[in-house]
Amino acid sequence: MKLKISKNQKKGMMGSPTFELFCKLECTPEELAVIKEYKLTKEPIFEKRNFEGSGAIGAIAKGLGNKKMTVGSMCNGEMFSCKSIGEMQETESHLIAMCKLTSDTVKECANFGGETLIDL
């Protein structure tokens, strides 16, 4: 399993930069089979809420601003827009860590059963 990351920058509506992060889990056919067999496609990898607020406008803004990435959506590829380079770096670090955990989970599922000898 590999994580492919592409970065892009564009100008926002008000002239300030927007940083785009495209992420995709590249899986072997064997890994995809394990993901399907163990129903891991809906497992969350990342969730971001862009807006906070209260009342009807806050509820609408929250609904529009949320971004949830799952194992399945990451296998198809996900685009993420960030308002600052710091936000992009934080998002990227979190995605890498969660995708490593996903990779470990898939390996564990694929090799489940038997014994493991661990040197201490």
KEKE-3310 file (N, C-alpha, C; in steps of 0.2 Angstrom, whole numbers, plus 5000, padded with zeros to 4 digits):
npx = (5004:5003:5004:4999:5003:4998:5002:4995:4993:4982:4974:4962:4945:4946:4958:4968:4979:4975:4978:4979:4977:4979:4976:4979:4976:4986:4983:4987:4980:4977:4977:4966:4956:4957:4953:4939:4934:4935:4927:4932:4930:4922:4928:4934:4947:4950:4943:4936:4930:4925:4918:4911:4898:4881:4863:4852:4859:4872:4871:4869:4881:4890:4886:4889:4903:4910:4922:4924:4935:4937:4943:4939:4935:4948:4955:4950:4954:4956:4952:4958:4956:4965:4967:4979:4996:5001:4990:4988:5000:4998:4986:4991:5001:4993:4985:4995:4999:4987:4985:4996:4992:4981:4986:4994:4983:4977:4987:4988:4975:4976:4985:4980:4978:4987:5003:5014:5031:5040:5054:5061)
npy = (4994:5011:5029:5041:5058:5074:5091:5107:5125:5138:5154:5161:5167:5179:5183:5178:5164:5147:5131:5115:5098:5083:5066:5049:5032:5019:5003:4986:4973:4962:4968:4977:4967:4962:4973:4974:4962:4962:4973:4987:4998:5009:5014:5027:5039:5052:5067:5083:5098:5113:5124:5133:5137:5143:5140:5141:5145:5142:5128:5125:5129:5121:5108:5110:5112:5101:5088:5072:5058:5042:5025:5019:5030:5036:5027:5029:5042:5058:5076:5090:5105:5119:5133:5138:5136:5130:5123:5114:5107:5101:5093:5085:5078:5071:5063:5055:5048:5041:5034:5025:5018:5012:5004:4995:4989:4982:4973:4966:4960:4952:4943:4936:4925:4910:4910:4922:4926:4937:4946:4952)
npz = (5000:4996:4998:4988:4986:4980:4978:4976:4972:4972:4968:4979:4980:4986:4983:4991:4994:4991:4997:4989:4992:4986:4989:4988:4991:4985:4981:4981:4971:4980:4993:4991:4991:5004:5011:5006:5010:5024:5026:5027:5020:5024:5035:5045:5040:5041:5047:5045:5051:5045:5048:5062:5073:5077:5078:5063:5052:5056:5057:5043:5038:5044:5039:5025:5026:5031:5030:5026:5026:5021:5021:5009:5001:5000:4993:4981:4979:4986:4987:4995:5002:5009:5020:5024:5023:5035:5039:5029:5030:5043:5040:5031:5038:5047:5039:5033:5045:5048:5037:5037:5049:5043:5033:5041:5048:5037:5034:5045:5045:5034:5037:5048:5062:5068:5075:5082:5085:5095:5097:5112)
capx = (5000:5006:5000:5001:5001:5000:5000:4994:4991:4978:4971:4955:4940:4948:4965:4973:4981:4972:4982:4976:4981:4976:4978:4976:4979:4987:4983:4987:4973:4977:4975:4959:4952:4956:4948:4932:4932:4934:4923:4936:4929:4919:4932:4936:4954:4951:4937:4937:4924:4927:4914:4908:4892:4875:4857:4851:4865:4878:4870:4870:4888:4893:4884:4893:4910:4913:4925:4926:4938:4936:4947:4936:4936:4955:4957:4947:4957:4952:4955:4957:4958:4967:4967:4985:5002:5001:4984:4990:5005:4995:4982:4996:5004:4988:4984:5001:4999:4981:4986:5001:4988:4977:4991:4995:4977:4976:4992:4985:4969:4978:4989:4977:4979:4993:5007:5019:5036:5042:5060:5060)
capy = (5000:5017:5035:5046:5065:5079:5097:5113:5131:5143:5160:5160:5172:5186:5184:5174:5158:5141:5125:5109:5092:5077:5060:5043:5026:5015:4997:4980:4969:4958:4973:4978:4961:4962:4979:4972:4956:4965:4979:4992:5004:5014:5016:5034:5041:5059:5071:5090:5103:5120:5130:5133:5142:5141:5142:5138:5147:5138:5121:5124:5130:5115:5103:5111:5113:5095:5084:5065:5054:5035:5020:5018:5036:5037:5022:5033:5048:5064:5082:5093:5112:5121:5140:5140:5131:5126:5119:5109:5102:5097:5089:5080:5074:5067:5058:5050:5044:5037:5029:5020:5014:5008:4999:4990:4985:4978:4968:4962:4956:4948:4938:4934:4918:4908:4913:4927:4926:4943:4947:4958)
capz = (5000:4995:4998:4983:4988:4975:4981:4971:4975:4968:4971:4981:4978:4988:4981:4995:4991:4993:4996:4988:4994:4983:4992:4986:4993:4980:4984:4977:4971:4987:4998:4990:4992:5011:5012:5005:5014:5031:5026:5030:5016:5028:5041:5044:5041:5043:5047:5046:5051:5043:5051:5069:5073:5080:5074:5057:5048:5058:5055:5036:5036:5046:5034:5019:5027:5034:5025:5029:5022:5023:5017:5002:4997:4999:4988:4975:4979:4989:4986:5001:5001:5015:5019:5025:5023:5041:5039:5024:5033:5048:5037:5027:5043:5050:5034:5033:5051:5048:5031:5040:5053:5039:5030:5047:5049:5032:5034:5051:5043:5029:5040:5054:5063:5069:5080:5081:5089:5095:5101:5117)
cpx = (5004:5001:5003:4998:5003:4997:4999:4992:4987:4976:4964:4951:4943:4955:4970:4974:4977:4976:4978:4980:4977:4979:4975:4980:4980:4988:4984:4981:4972:4974:4968:4954:4951:4952:4941:4930:4931:4930:4926:4934:4926:4923:4935:4944:4955:4944:4938:4931:4927:4924:4912:4903:4886:4869:4857:4857:4871:4877:4871:4877:4892:4892:4888:4900:4913:4916:4927:4929:4938:4942:4945:4937:4943:4958:4955:4951:4953:4956:4953:4960:4959:4968:4974:4990:5002:4996:4985:4995:5002:4990:4986:4999:4999:4986:4989:5000:4993:4982:4991:4997:4984:4980:4992:4989:4976:4981:4990:4980:4971:4982:4986:4977:4986:4997:5012:5025:5040:5048:5059:5067)
cpy = (5006:5023:5040:5053:5070:5086:5103:5119:5135:5149:5159:5166:5179:5187:5180:5167:5152:5135:5119:5103:5086:5071:5054:5037:5021:5008:4991:4977:4965:4962:4975:4973:4960:4967:4977:4967:4958:4971:4985:4999:5010:5017:5023:5035:5048:5063:5078:5094:5110:5125:5128:5138:5139:5143:5139:5139:5143:5130:5120:5124:5124:5109:5104:5111:5107:5091:5077:5061:5047:5031:5020:5024:5038:5032:5025:5039:5054:5070:5086:5100:5115:5129:5142:5135:5127:5121:5113:5104:5098:5092:5083:5075:5069:5062:5053:5045:5039:5032:5023:5015:5009:5002:4993:4986:4980:4972:4963:4957:4951:4942:4935:4927:4916:4911:4918:4927:4933:4944:4953:4960)
cpz = (5000:4996:4993:4985:4982:4979:4975:4975:4970:4972:4973:4978:4980:4987:4985:4993:4995:4992:4995:4989:4991:4986:4989:4988:4987:4983:4979:4976:4978:4992:4997:4992:5000:5014:5012:5009:5022:5032:5029:5026:5019:5034:5040:5045:5043:5042:5049:5046:5050:5046:5058:5069:5077:5076:5067:5052:5049:5056:5047:5035:5038:5041:5028:5020:5029:5028:5029:5024:5025:5019:5010:4998:4996:4994:4981:4974:4982:4988:4993:5000:5008:5014:5021:5024:5029:5042:5035:5027:5039:5045:5034:5033:5046:5045:5033:5039:5050:5042:5033:5044:5049:5036:5035:5048:5044:5032:5040:5049:5038:5032:5047:5055:5064:5075:5078:5086:5089:5100:5106:5119)
residu = (MET:LYS:LEU:LYS:ILE:SER:LYS:ASN:GLN:LYS:LYS:GLY:MET:MET:GLY:SER:PRO:THR:PHE:GLU:LEU:PHE:CYS:LYS:LEU:GLU:CYS:THR:PRO:GLU:GLU:LEU:ALA:VAL:ILE:LYS:GLU:TYR:LYS:LEU:THR:LYS:GLU:PRO:ILE:PHE:GLU:LYS:ARG:ASN:PHE:GLU:GLY:SER:GLY:ALA:ILE:GLY:ALA:ILE:ALA:LYS:GLY:LEU:GLY:ASN:LYS:LYS:MET:THR:VAL:GLY:SER:MET:CYS:ASN:GLY:GLU:MET:PHE:SER:CYS:LYS:SER:ILE:GLY:GLU:MET:GLN:GLU:THR:GLU:SER:HIS:LEU:ILE:ALA:MET:CYS:LYS:LEU:THR:SER:ASP:THR:VAL:LYS:GLU:CYS:ALA:ASN:PHE:GLY:GLY:GLU:THR:LEU:ILE:ASP:LEU)
# end
